[in-house]
Amino acid sequence: MPSTRRSFAGVVAAAMLSLSSGCLSSLTGDANVTVPPGDSTTTAESTPKPTRGEAAALSVSETIDDAEYVPENETVKIVTGYRHTNHEAVKNGSKPEREPMYDEIPWKQWATTECASVAGKAVHDMLTDKFGNNHGVSVGVTSQYGDDPSISVAHTILYNRDGEQISETNVGFDRLVEVTPREVTATVTLDGRTATRTIPAWVEYSKMHQT
C-alpha cells in the first residue's frame, strides 16, 4: 500500500541543481565514509566502471503531504526556507519567530525529482534491511548517466594523505551490484494527482584521497 511521508520537496530546488549539473545529491544523510576532522578536501577516481544493478526491479508508492499542487498553472508550491520576522525582538532576548518562504516548481519537474528521491530512499531502505544500519553505502541521485535522473549506489574507499586506507564501505562492490535493483518505478501522489517515473540504478566504485 502507498505510504505517507514528509516530502523531499523542501530541498527540491537544490536537488534540481544537482540533477542538472550531474552531481550526486544525497538522499539519506547516511555518509558512505568517515572523514577525520580537519580542513582537508577530497578528490575521487572511480574503478571499476559504474555498473547497473542486477537485482529485480522495485516498485514504490508514496503520498506527499507537505507540498501543494496549484492547478491554475500546473505547479507545485513548496517551502524553500524560513525567515525571521522579529529580528529586533530577538536582539532583546525574545524567541525567534519564523515564517516560511515559498516557490512554485513546474509539476513535471517536481514529479521527476520527487520520484527520484522516493526511489533512492527505497533502495537505501532495502540495503539497510539486508545489511543493517552500518552498511556504509551512500545512495544518491545523479544525472551523470543521461538527462534524466538515476540512482547512484556507491562503494567508497577513503585514503589519508599518506596513502593509507582509513575507511571502506562494508558491502563489496560485486555484492552491491548483485543486490541493487536494475531500476525502481516510483509513484508519488500529491493532492490527488499522481505521477510515475522509472529510475535506473547504478553501482559506483570510488577511491577517495585526502589532499
C-alpha positions in Angstrom: 0.0 0.0 0.0 1.2 3.6 -0.6 2.9 5.2 2.4 2.7 8.8 3.5 5.9 10.7 4.5 7.3 14.1 4.7 8.3 15.1 1.2 11.8 15.9 -0.1 10.1 18.9 -1.6 11.8 21.2 0.9 15.1 20.6 -0.8 13.7 20.1 -4.4 15.4 23.3 -5.6 18.8 22.1 -4.5 18.2 18.6 -5.9 17.3 20.1 -9.2 20.6 21.9 -9.4 22.4 18.7 -8.6 20.5 16.9 -11.3 21.2 19.5 -13.9 24.9 19.5 -13.1 25.4 15.8 -12.9 26.4 15.9 -9.3 25.4 13.4 -6.6 22.6 14.6 -4.4 22.4 12.6 -1.2 19.0 11.4 -0.2 19.7 9.6 3.0 22.1 11.7 5.1 23.9 8.4 5.6 27.6 9.1 4.9 29.5 6.4 3.0 32.8 7.3 4.5 34.2 8.6 7.8 36.4 11.6 7.3 38.7 12.6 10.1 38.3 16.1 11.5 40.3 18.9 9.8 40.1 21.2 6.8 41.1 18.5 4.2 39.3 18.1 0.9 39.0 15.0 -1.2 39.4 14.0 -4.8 37.8 10.9 -6.3 38.6 8.4 -9.0 36.3 5.5 -9.9 37.3 2.0 -10.9 35.8 -0.3 -12.0 33.3 1.4 -14.2 29.8 2.1 -12.9 27.5 -0.9 -13.3 23.7 -1.2 -13.5 22.2 -3.1 -10.6 21.4 -6.7 -11.4 18.5 -7.5 -8.9 14.8 -7.4 -9.8 13.2 -4.1 -10.2 11.4 -2.4 -7.3 8.1 -0.5 -7.2 7.3 2.0 -4.5 4.4 4.5 -3.9 4.3 7.5 -1.6 1.7 10.2 -0.8 3.3 13.6 -0.3 1.8 15.8 2.4 4.0 18.9 2.8 3.6 20.5 -0.7 0.6 21.9 -2.6 -0.4 21.3 -6.1 -1.5 24.6 -7.9 -3.9 23.5 -10.7 -4.2 27.0 -12.2 -0.7 26.9 -13.6 0.2 23.2 -13.0 2.9 23.9 -10.5 3.8 22.6 -7.0 4.1 25.1 -4.2 7.0 24.1 -1.9 8.7 25.6 1.2 12.2 26.6 0.2 13.3 28.1 3.6 12.3 30.2 6.5 12.9 33.8 7.5 12.8 35.6 10.9 10.1 38.1 11.4 11.2 39.6 14.7 14.8 40.4 14.4 14.7 43.3 16.8 12.9 41.3 19.4 15.4 38.5 19.2 18.2 41.0 19.9 16.4 41.7 23.2 16.2 38.1 24.1 12.8 37.1 22.6 12.3 33.7 21.0 12.8 33.8 17.2 9.6 33.7 15.1 9.8 32.4 11.6 7.6 32.3 8.5 8.0 30.1 5.5 9.3 31.2 2.1 7.6 29.5 -0.9 8.5 28.8 -4.5 6.5 27.2 -7.3 8.0 24.4 -9.4 6.5 23.1 -12.6 4.6 19.9 -11.9 6.6 17.7 -14.3 9.9 18.9 -13.0 8.8 18.4 -9.4 7.4 15.0 -10.1 10.6 13.7 -11.7 12.7 15.0 -8.8 10.3 13.7 -6.2 10.1 10.2 -7.8 13.8 10.0 -8.0 14.0 10.9 -4.2 11.4 8.3 -3.4 13.2 5.7 -5.5 16.6 6.4 -3.9 15.1 6.1 -0.4 13.6 2.8 -1.3 17.0 1.5 -2.4 18.6 2.8 0.8 15.9 1.2 2.9 16.3 -2.1 1.1 20.1 -2.1 1.7 19.5 -1.3 5.4 17.0 -4.2 5.7 19.6 -6.6 4.0 22.8 -5.4 5.6 21.9 -3.5 8.8 22.3 0.2 9.7 26.1 0.2 9.4 26.4 -0.9 5.8 28.1 2.4 4.9 26.6 2.6 1.4 25.8 6.1 0.1 22.7 6.3 -2.0 22.0 9.4 -4.0 20.5 10.9 -7.2 22.7 11.8 -10.2 22.2 12.9 -13.8 25.7 11.8 -15.0 24.2 8.8 -16.9 21.9 11.0 -19.1 19.5 13.8 -19.0 17.1 12.0 -16.6 17.9 11.2 -13.0 19.4 7.9 -11.9 20.1 6.3 -8.5 23.7 6.2 -7.5 24.8 3.4 -5.1 28.4 4.0 -4.0 31.0 1.7 -2.6 33.8 4.0 -1.4 37.3 3.6 -0.1 39.0 6.6 1.7 42.7 7.0 1.9 44.6 9.6 4.0 47.4 11.9 2.7 49.9 9.1 3.2 48.0 6.7 1.0 46.8 4.6 3.9 43.3 3.3 3.8 41.2 4.6 6.6 37.7 3.5 5.8 35.7 1.4 3.3 32.0 0.7 2.6 31.1 -2.5 4.4 29.5 -4.1 1.4 31.7 -5.2 -1.5 31.2 -3.7 -5.0 30.2 -7.0 -6.6 27.7 -7.8 -3.9 26.2 -4.3 -4.3 25.8 -4.9 -8.0 24.1 -8.2 -7.2 21.6 -6.9 -4.7 20.9 -3.4 -6.2 17.7 -3.4 -8.4 18.2 -2.6 -12.0 15.5 0.1 -11.7 12.9 1.5 -9.4 9.4 2.5 -10.5 8.3 5.2 -8.1 4.8 6.7 -7.9 4.1 9.9 -6.0 0.7 11.4 -5.2 0.1 15.0 -4.2 -3.4 16.4 -3.6 -4.9 13.6 -5.6 -2.6 14.0 -8.6 -0.3 11.1 -9.4 3.0 10.8 -11.3 5.1 7.7 -12.0 8.7 7.6 -13.1 11.1 4.6 -13.6 14.6 5.4 -12.3 17.6 3.3 -13.3 20.1 2.4 -10.5 23.9 2.3 -10.9 26.6 1.0 -8.6 29.8 3.0 -8.4 33.2 2.2 -7.0 35.2 5.2 -5.8 38.6 5.7 -4.3 38.9 9.0 -2.4 42.1 10.6 -1.3 42.5 13.3 1.3 44.6 16.2 -0.1 
